[in-house]
């Protein structure tokens, strides 16, 4: 641990699906404090029917952040985390061939099934241990090969989003472990690219770069950028580039066996383990294994999260109804409980658009009461999310053969006290909620560990726990929630059977 009163300052860049920010992290040897330096929107752009990320605008915002950070004194390092699966292709000169395509773009429709013609589903899962989702990198690349092969032919390197930003800052082309593990091209057991999967999908091997562990110092900001912005050439650390794995570093768990719920646009519920769990049961449940810090593995389920609330709010704004998230929560509290349920992961809820109308249609098709107003829709979403968390938790427990005393909820979603309490009730488990800024704090902690200023993951979690307020929620009314869980399961499993 650092000598007291000698402070270290680092920058954490955290990119989400709708916004990004640069946070200053200050470590005094005992606690980590954070301050927002710059926040900016992350707006996808649709061109000729394709949804892109505006990557050059995002890099401009990184530069603006670095300029603003000058007023805070010496910065020792920076780290960048983002969402998973998306990427850019670079040509032989290091130029971006086209803007990265958004994972919500429709280009991957049917690609999962197409991949099973090239490699069996069983072998595919046995190698990668990844939950099959159309958004995964493997299926994006397969779509390119099938429909736009000229781009792959011109490509020299593929860089996932955090690695792309690291490259633009340093000129170094490497892939960080946690973000690689989101691609469904990663051998989860051997922790490297899978030649078998890459060959089976007939993808060019040359585009895949060296994989480095989370917490690797990959280089310094380039001289060109240093001169352009008038800043020092500080270190760039490949933190856990997938935001979920940076967030997990912040879980204030002192026990070895625990479950976590990273709650934001996506919800990711799982447990931290030493080795991947890949077997018939985990394949049946479609549970994913991701690489984490200190060579840990995260055994988790991806669940559509607060996207449903966020996109509903956007729809109501388009209709001229302006609500804050807290106002929507208050409306939900005043409505009748357990009126109707949805499966948050039904494919109908993935694309952007009129989510409230789709929820009404879902309830009609499943012979339930139809929510009539904003409060009823928000309550339906929250109750359904809480019950889906229980559904996933039961799958996790069945695979690990372990019981857990506490569920650690992390991230912006914990600002919804209603959702936190519903999660405790639905899962019949104590919920420890915090920190809100889990991803940023994990990003900062990894940088400090890379600098040997924090010894290891256990010490990092203790420091973060001491630095943040944690709120506990305890289960209530569990008998009613157990009854409603049976109803919820019947609705989503019957609908799934009809689809099959």
N, C-alpha and C positions, 0 to 999 in steps of 0.2 A: 504494500500500500504506500501511497505517496507520503512524503514528509508534509506535515500540516502547514498550511498557509502558502504553499507553492501550488498555484492553480494551473491546471491544464485546460486549454480551450480547443474544442473540436467542432466541426460543422457536420450535422446530419441532414441529408436531403432525403425526404420521404415523398414518393410520388404515389398518389392514389388514382383511382379511375376518373375522378372529377376535379381533383385539385392537387397541387404540390406545395411543399413548403421547405424552407431552410431554417433549421433550428440550431442555435448556439448551445453547446453543452459545456458546462463548466464543472470541473471536478476538483474538489479541495482536499482530497485524501480521505474524506469521510462520506460526503454526499455528492450527488450529481444534481445540479440545477439546470434548467433549460429556459431558453428565451427565443421566441419567434423573431426571426430577422426579416423574412420575406415570405409572402404567401401569394400564390397565383393560380389561376384556373387551368384546368387540363381539358381542353375542349376537342373532341374528335371532329374530324372534317370529312364529309361525304363528297366524293368526287366520282362522277360517272358510275354511281351505284356501289362504290367501295368505300368502307369506313376506315379512315387512317388516323393514326396519332400524329399530331403536329410536332414532330420531334425537334425541328430546328427552333421553333418557338420555345420549347421546353429547355433546350440548351441555352438559348438567350436568357431565360429566367435563371438558370444556374449561374451564368455570368453576372447577372444583376445581383444575385445573392452574394457572390464573392466580393463585388464592389462594396455592397452595404456592410459586409462583415469587417471591412478594414477599420471602421470606427471603433471596433471592440478590442483591438490589439492583436497580438500574435496568435495565429491559428496553427496548431500543430499538425492537424490532418483533417481530411474529409472522408465521408462514407455515403454511399448512395444505395437506397433500397427502393424497389418498385413492385408492382404486381408481377405475376408469373406469366409464362408461356409465350409472350409476344417477342418479336425479334426484328432486326434489320439485316439485310444482305449487303455486303461490301464487295466492290470489284477489286481487281488486282492492285489498284492504286490507292485503296483505302477509302474510296468514295462510296456513299450510300446510294444503292441502286434505285430505291424508291422509299418513301416514308413507310415505317412499320404499319402493318394492317392491324386494326383493332380486333380483339378476340371475339367481339360480338358481331363481327361481319359474317355474312352468310356463306362465305366461300367453303367452309368445312362441312356443309350439310352432306351427309351420306358417306363421309370419309372414314368413319370408324368401321362401318360395315365393309367398305372397300378394302381397308387394311387387313381384315380377317381373311381375305382371299389370298393374301401374300404371306401371312404368318398367322397361325392359329391363335385364337383368343387366349387359350390356356398358356401357350408358350410366351406370348406377348406379355401377359400379366406376370408369369413366373420370372421373367427377366427384369421387368421394370418395376413391378409392384405398384403401379400407378392406377388410380381410379380412371376408368375410361370416360373421357369427356371430349366432345367434339372440338372444344377450344384448344386442346393441347397442341404443343408445337409440332409433334409428329404428324398430326392430321392437317395442320396448316401447310407443312412442307409437302405432304402427299398431294394436297390440293394444287400446290404450285406445279408439282411434277406432272399432274394429270392435265392441268388447264393452262399453265403459263410456263412451260418447261424452259423457255428461252431465258427467263430470269435466273433459274438455277444454273443453267449452263454458263452464264456470265459471272456467277457469284464465286468469290474466292474465299470468303469468310462469312459465317453467321454469328452474330452477337445478340444475345438476349438483352433486354432493355437496360438493366443496371450495368451490364458489361459494355454496352454501347456508349453510355454516358462516361464510364471510366476511360474508354478508349478515346473519346473526343477530348477528354482532359489530359490524357497522358501519352496517347499514341500506342499503348500496350493492348494487344489483343489476346485476352484470356477469358475463360468462363469460370465463374465462381460456383462452388459445389451446390449450394442450396437452390440456386436458380436453375442449374442444369437438371436437378432432380424433378423439376416440374414438367419436363418436356415430353415424357414417355419415350425418350430415346436413351435413357440413362440406366445402366446396369446397377440396380440398387444394392446388390450383394458385393460386387467388386468395385463399386463407386467410380465408375468410368463410363465413357460412351459405350453403347452396346453395338459392336460390329454386326451382330446377328440381326438386330432390328434395322439398323441403317442399310445393310445389304438387302434384307427382305423387302424393304420399301423402295429400294433402288435409288437411294439418296446419295449424293456425292460426298465421300468421306472427307475430302479436303476442306470442307467448310467448317468442320468442327475443330475448335481450338483446344489447347491444353486446359484441363480443369484444375483449379487451385482451391485449397481449403478456405473456408470462411475465416476472415481475419488476416488474410495475406496482404502485406504492403506491396502493391504492384508497381509503384513508381511515384514520381512527383508530377505535379502540374507542369505542363510543357513550358519551355522558355517563351514561346510565342504568346501563350495565354497570359503568362506572368507579366510580360512587357505590355501587352494590350491593356490589361486591367490594372497594372501597377500594384501587383500583389506578390508576396513571397511564394517560392516554389515549395509548397507544403506537400506532405505525403498524401497519396490517395490509397485508402484501404478498401479492399474488396470485402466489405462486411457481408453478413448474410443477405445476399441481394434480394431474395424473396422476402417480402415484408412480413409474411407470417413467421418466418424463422427468426428474423430480428425481434419481432414481438415476443416470441417464445423465450428469448433470453431474459426478458423482463418478468416472467412469471414468478411471483414472490413465494415460490414453493420451496420449503426446506426439506420436504420428504422426497425420497427417490421415486416413488410411484404416485403420479398425480395425473389428473385430466385437465385440459385447458380448452378454452373457447375464445379464439381470436375473433372479435365481433366487429365487423365493419360492413362495407358494401357486400363482401362475402363473409360467411361464417365458416370457420374451420375448427372442428372439434376433434380432439384426439389426445394422445398421450406421448410422452417422450420415452424412448427405449434405446437400448444399446445397439441392437441389431434389427434389421427389417423383419417384419412378420409377413411372409408370403406363403400362403397355403390355399387349399380349396375353400376354406371358410372365408378368408379375407377376400378371395376372388369373388365368391358368391355375394358378399356384402359390398363389393366394389370399393374397398378402402384403399387409400393411397399411402405410400411410404415416401417421405421426403428426407433429404439430407439436411442436417442441422449443424450447429456449432459444436466443436469438440468431437466431431465424428459421431454425434448422436443421430438417431433416426426419429422422425416424427411419424407416428401411425395415426392417420387422421382422415376425416371425411369432409369433403367440400360441400357446403350447403349454401344455396342462395340466401343472402342475409338482408341487410338493411337497404339493398338495392330496391326491394319492393316498396319500402316507405319512401325512399328518395325519388323513385320514378313516379310514384303516385302523387307526391308533392309537386313534381314538375308538371304533371298532367293537370292538376287543379289550378296551377298558376297559368297554364295555357287557357284555362276556362275563366280566368279572371278572379280566382279565389286565392288569396295570399294567406298562408298559414306558416307559422314557425313550427319547428319540430315539437317544441314544448306545448304549443297550442293543440297540435294534433294528438299528443299524448293525453292531454286533459279531456279532449272530446272522447277519446277511446275509453277513458276511465268511467265516463258517465253512461256508457251503453251496456246493454244486456250481455252478460258473459256467455261464451260457448254457443253462440248463435250458429256459427258455421266455421268450417275449416277448409284450408287448401293444402296441397302439397307444394311447399315453396320451390321444390326442384322440378316441378313439371315443366317440360320444355316450352310451354306456352308463355311462361313468365320470363324467359331469358332475353328476348329482344326488347329494345327500347320501345316506348309507345304507351298506349292507354292501359296501364296495369289495372286501375279500378274497374274498368269495363270487363277485362279478362277475368278478374276475380268473380264478378257477378255471373259471367257465363259459366265459369267452373262450378260455382255453387248450384246453378240451374241444372247443369248436366249431371251433377251428383245428387240431385234431389234433396237439396238442403234449403234452408231459409236463405234468401238473397239479401246481402247487406244493402241498405238503402242510402246511407250517407257516409260522410268522411270518417266520423268516429267509429262506425260499425266496421268499415273497411280496415282501418288501422288496428282495431281490436282483433279482427280476424287474422291479420298478418302476424301480430305479436303472439297470439295464442298458438297459431300454427307453427311459428318458428320455435317456440318453447317446446311444443310437443315433438317437433322434428329433431330438436336437440336430444330429447330423451330417446327417440328412435335410434339415432346415431350412437348415443352413449351405450345403449344396450348391445349394439353390434360390437363396439369396441370392447366392452367387458366380456362378451362371449368369446372374442378372439384372444384376449390376454389372460382370461381366467382370473381376473383381479377385480376387487371392489375398491372404490375410491371414496374417501371421506369428504373431499372438497373439490369443487369445480372452480378453477381459476379463470374468470372472465376478464379479458384484456381488450383494450382499444376503445375507439370512439363510441361504440354501441352501448357501453356501460353507462353513458350519460342518460339512457332511458332506464329510470328506476323501475318503471312498469315491466319492461322486458326482463330485467335482472330478477325481480321477484317472481315473475311468471316462470322463469327458468328454474329457480329453486323449487317452486311448487311442482312443476311438471316432472322434473327429474328426481324429486325427493332427495335433494342433496344440498349441503351448505354451499353457497356461492360466495367466493371472495372476489370482489369486483375492483379491479385496479391493477396497474395504472392505466389511466386513459391514454396517455402518450407512450404506450408500451413499445410501439415500433421504433420511435425516435430514441427512447432510452436504451433499447437493445442495440440499436445502431451505434450509439455513443459508447456503450459498454464494450462492444467488440473492438472499437477503435482503441479504447484504453487498454484492453487486454493485448492487442497487437503491439502496443507501446510498452508492455510489461508494467503498467501502472496499476492494473488490477490483476491478481494472480490467476484466477480461473472463474469458471461459470458459477460455481457455488458462492464465491465471494461477490461476484457481480450481482447476483440475485439478492444477497443480503444487503448490499449497498443500495440497490434500487428500492427494496422494501423499506429501508430506513429513510429514503428520500421522498416517498410518496404516501399519500393518504389512501388507505384501503378500506372499503366499505363491505361489511358482511351482510348477507341475506340468508334467512333461514326458512325452510319449507313450511308452508301452512296449507290448510284445506286440501291435504293430499288425497283424501278419500274421493273427493269430487274429481280432482285432476286424474286420478287413476281410472275412474269410470269414463271420463271424456277421452282419455288416451285410447281406450278400446274402440271408441267411435272413430277417432282420428285414423287409427290403423286400418279399420275396415274401409273407410273412404278411400285412402290412398292406395291400399293394396288391391281393392276391387277395381279401381280405375286403371291401375298398372296391369292387372290381368286382362282387362278389356282391350288395352292397347296392344298387348302381346297377341 
